[in-house]
Amino acid sequence: MSEFTLATLGLAERTTSDLDLEPLRRLAATLDTPLPDGPLPITWHWIYFVPLAGSADLGGDGHPRRPPGRLTDAYPRRMFAGGRITSSGGLRPGRPAVRTTELRSAEEKTGRTGSLLVVGVRNRYEQDGTVVLEEEQDLVYRAAGGAPVPLPEPGGATPTATWTSTATPDRPLLFRYSAVTFNAHRIHYDEPYATTAEGYPSLVVHGPLTATRLADLAATGLGRPLRSFSFRAEAPLFVDQPVTYLGDPVDAGAELRAVRVDGATAMSARAS
């Protein structure tokens, strides 16, 4: 698909970061967790290497505006659908690092909700000249409109697992996570936009926030830093609705999921 490039995503091929401690402190405060001692936990690098588009360069959804073209016009709505991360030491805060990004795949498909553009991106992170983290991200772009998404109704079966925690993502949490990740996507803080323009019943919980909760649950349950983590978004989560995070040890790792109030799995994951 020759017309599709990293610029179509609003991404750069090479990005640098000093991995300053202040954003790290803010994420720890947002998550109500102690500041990590040592390398960053496996998903915490998402607070760095963010696109620094000016406010005038944002599109109507709050994402960096993409260049006009057939694909941009046909698929204006973006979703972070999943990914796979492998750590060989982890990024250490307070030291410069470089991210190199390449386009892995781009394919138009037809799903339950209509036409989709499914994009694969590969990131490689280097520090002191050594690759310490590799990541593949699955991004999905959808057409405008579509059937409204209903608000999940409580009443699903109470899930059980070896490790379990429950939390209710509220508006301050969504606002602070958007701020610390420099994510201006309006579905996370602008309720009229989320319900009117994108058809959601309320504010949407960030997929990366849910993935981070699951990865941290796995690291705590296993008692050591993760070497790999993969996740897949299966259904949206909404503000002010409890989420149950579940984990079970398997082989040399863990299987995890985030479950909504209606019993549906919102995200599944695997850690080792």
N, C-alpha and C positions, 0 to 999 in steps of 0.2 A: 504494500500500500504506500506508494511513493509519495503521496501528498501528505502523509502523516509523519511528523518529526517530533523531537522533544520540545521544540518551540510551540507546537500545537498544544502541548500540555502546559505550557508556561514554565517548563523546567530547563535548567542549564546543564550542560555536559559536565561541568566542573564547579564545585562549590567548596569554599573553605569556611572553617569556624575555629575560633579560639577556645571553644568549649568552656566559656566563662562559668564561674560558680554561681552567679546570681540567678540565672534561669533554673539551675538545678535546685537551689534552695526554694524557689517559687513552686516548682513541680512537687517537691517533697511536702511543702505546706499544703498545696492543693489536694494531694492524695492522703494527707494526715499520716505520713509515714516518716521514719527517721531519714536523715540525709545519708545516702549510701557511702560506705567506707571502702574505697577502692574503685575499680572500673564501674562504668555505668551499667545498671541492670539492662537486660537485653533489648528492651523497647524504649528506653529513656532517651536515646539519641534523637527521637522525633521532635524534641524541643529545639534542636539545632538544625542547621542546614536548610532553613525554611526559605521559601521564595520571598524576596524583599521588594515586591512590587509597590510602587507608590499608590496612595489612595485614589488618585486620578486614573490609575491603570487597572482598577478592579472592575469586573463585570457586574451585571445585575444580581448575581447570586453571591457576590463577595469574594469569589475566587479571582486570581489574576486573569485579566481579560486575555483571551486567546485570539490569535490572528484570524481574520475572517476567512471562510472557506466552506466547502460543502460539509465536511465532517464537523466543523465547529457549529454550523447552523443546524445540522440534523441532530446533534447530540449535545445539547447545552447542559444537561444535568449530570453531576459527577458523584460517584460513590466509591469509597475505598473498600474493596470487596474481600481482600485477604492478602496474605503474604507469607514468606518463609525467611527466617533469619538464622544465620550461622555465625557464631562467635568463636574466634581463636585467640582470645585474650581480653577482648573488650576495649572500648574507648575509655581513656583516662581523662577525667575532667581537669581543666586548667592548662591543657597543652594543645597546641594547634593540630588540626586534623583536616583531611581533604576527602571529599566525596566525589567519586566519578560515576556518572549516570549514563546508561545506554538504553535504547529502546529494544526490548526483547521481541515483542510481537504486537500486532494490531489486527483485529479481525471483527468484521461485522457479523452479528448473529441475531437470531430471533428467539426471544425468551417468553416467559409467561406474561410479562408486561409490555411486550412489543419488541421493536428493533433495539439492538444494543451494539455499542462499540466496546469490545473487551480489549484492554491494553495491558501488556506486561512490561514492567520496567525493572532493570537490574541496577542496584547500587553497590559500590565497593568503597569501603572506608579505610583510609590509610592514616597511620600515625607513626612519626619517626621513621618513615620510609617502609613501614611494614603493614600489610593488609591485616586488620584485626577484626573486621566485621564485613559480612557479605549478606545482601538482602535482595529478594525479589518481591515486587509489589504487584498486585492485581487491581487494576482500576477499571471501573465500568462507567461508561457514559450512556445516558438514556435520552430519549426524545422528550420534549416538553409535553405536559398534560398527562393523560393516563388516569386510570381509576383511582379515586381517593383511597388512602390506606386507613383502615379502621383502628380505633384505639383498642388495645388488648383488654379483654374483660377478665377480672380476677376469677379464679376458680379452677386453675390447673392443678394437677396432682403435685403434692409436695415432694420435690426431688431429694434424694439422699446420695451421699458420697463420703469418701474418707475425709476429705477436706471440704468444708462448706463455710461460706460467709454470705451475708445478705446486706445490701446497702441500697439506698434510694437516691439516685442522682437528682439533685435539685438544681434550681436555676443559678445560684451562686457557683456551684461546682462547674456547670457547663460554661458559664461566663469566664471563670478563672482558667479552665483548661483551654478555651479558645484563645485567651490572652497569652498564656505561657507558650503555646505552640504557634502563635501568630497566625491563627486560622480565622479568617473573617467570613467563612461560609455561613450564610444567614439562617440556615435551618437550625443552628444551634443556639441562637439568641433572639431572633426576630420572629415571634410567633405568627403575626399576620402574614409574613412572607412564607413561612413554613407551611401554613395551612392553605393559603390561597394560591400561591404560585407553584408549590410542589406537592400539594395534596396530602400532606401528613396531618394527623389529628392534633399534634402538639409539637413542641420542640424535640429534636432528635438528639439522642446521646451519641457522642463521637465514637466511631468504630475503634480508632486507636486507643481511646480511653478504656474501652471494654477489654481490648487486647492486653493492655498494660495491667489491668486488674487481674486477668487470668495468668499472665506470665509471672507476676509477683506472687500470686497464690501458689503456683507451681514451685517457684524458687524457695518460698517459705516451707512448703510441705516437704520438699526433697532435701532441704537443709543445705543447699549449695547453689552457686550461680548456674544459670542455664547456659548450655553450649549451643542449643538449637531451639527454635520456637516457630511453629507454623500455626496459622489461624485462618478461619473462613467465616465471613459474615453470612448469616442465614435469614435473619429477620431484624427489623429495626427495634430499638429500645427508645422509650420516651421519658421525658422529664417527669419527676414526681411519682414514678411507678417503681416499686421494689424490684431489684434484680438479685437472683441467687447465683453465686459463683461456686462451681463445683469442680472438684479434682479427685482423681484416683490414680495411685501409682501403678504403672505397668512397665514390665521389663526394666530398662534403665532410665525410665522417664515417667511421664504422666499424661493422662488424657483429661481434658478440661472442657467445660462448657458454661456459658452464661444463659440462664433461663428466665423468661419473662413471667409475668403474673398469670398468664393464660396457659403456662406449661410449655410453650414453644421455645425451642432452642434458638437464641439470638446469635450466638457465636460458638463455634466449636474450635478446639485447639489441641495441639500436641507439643509436649516439651520433653527435652532430654538434657 
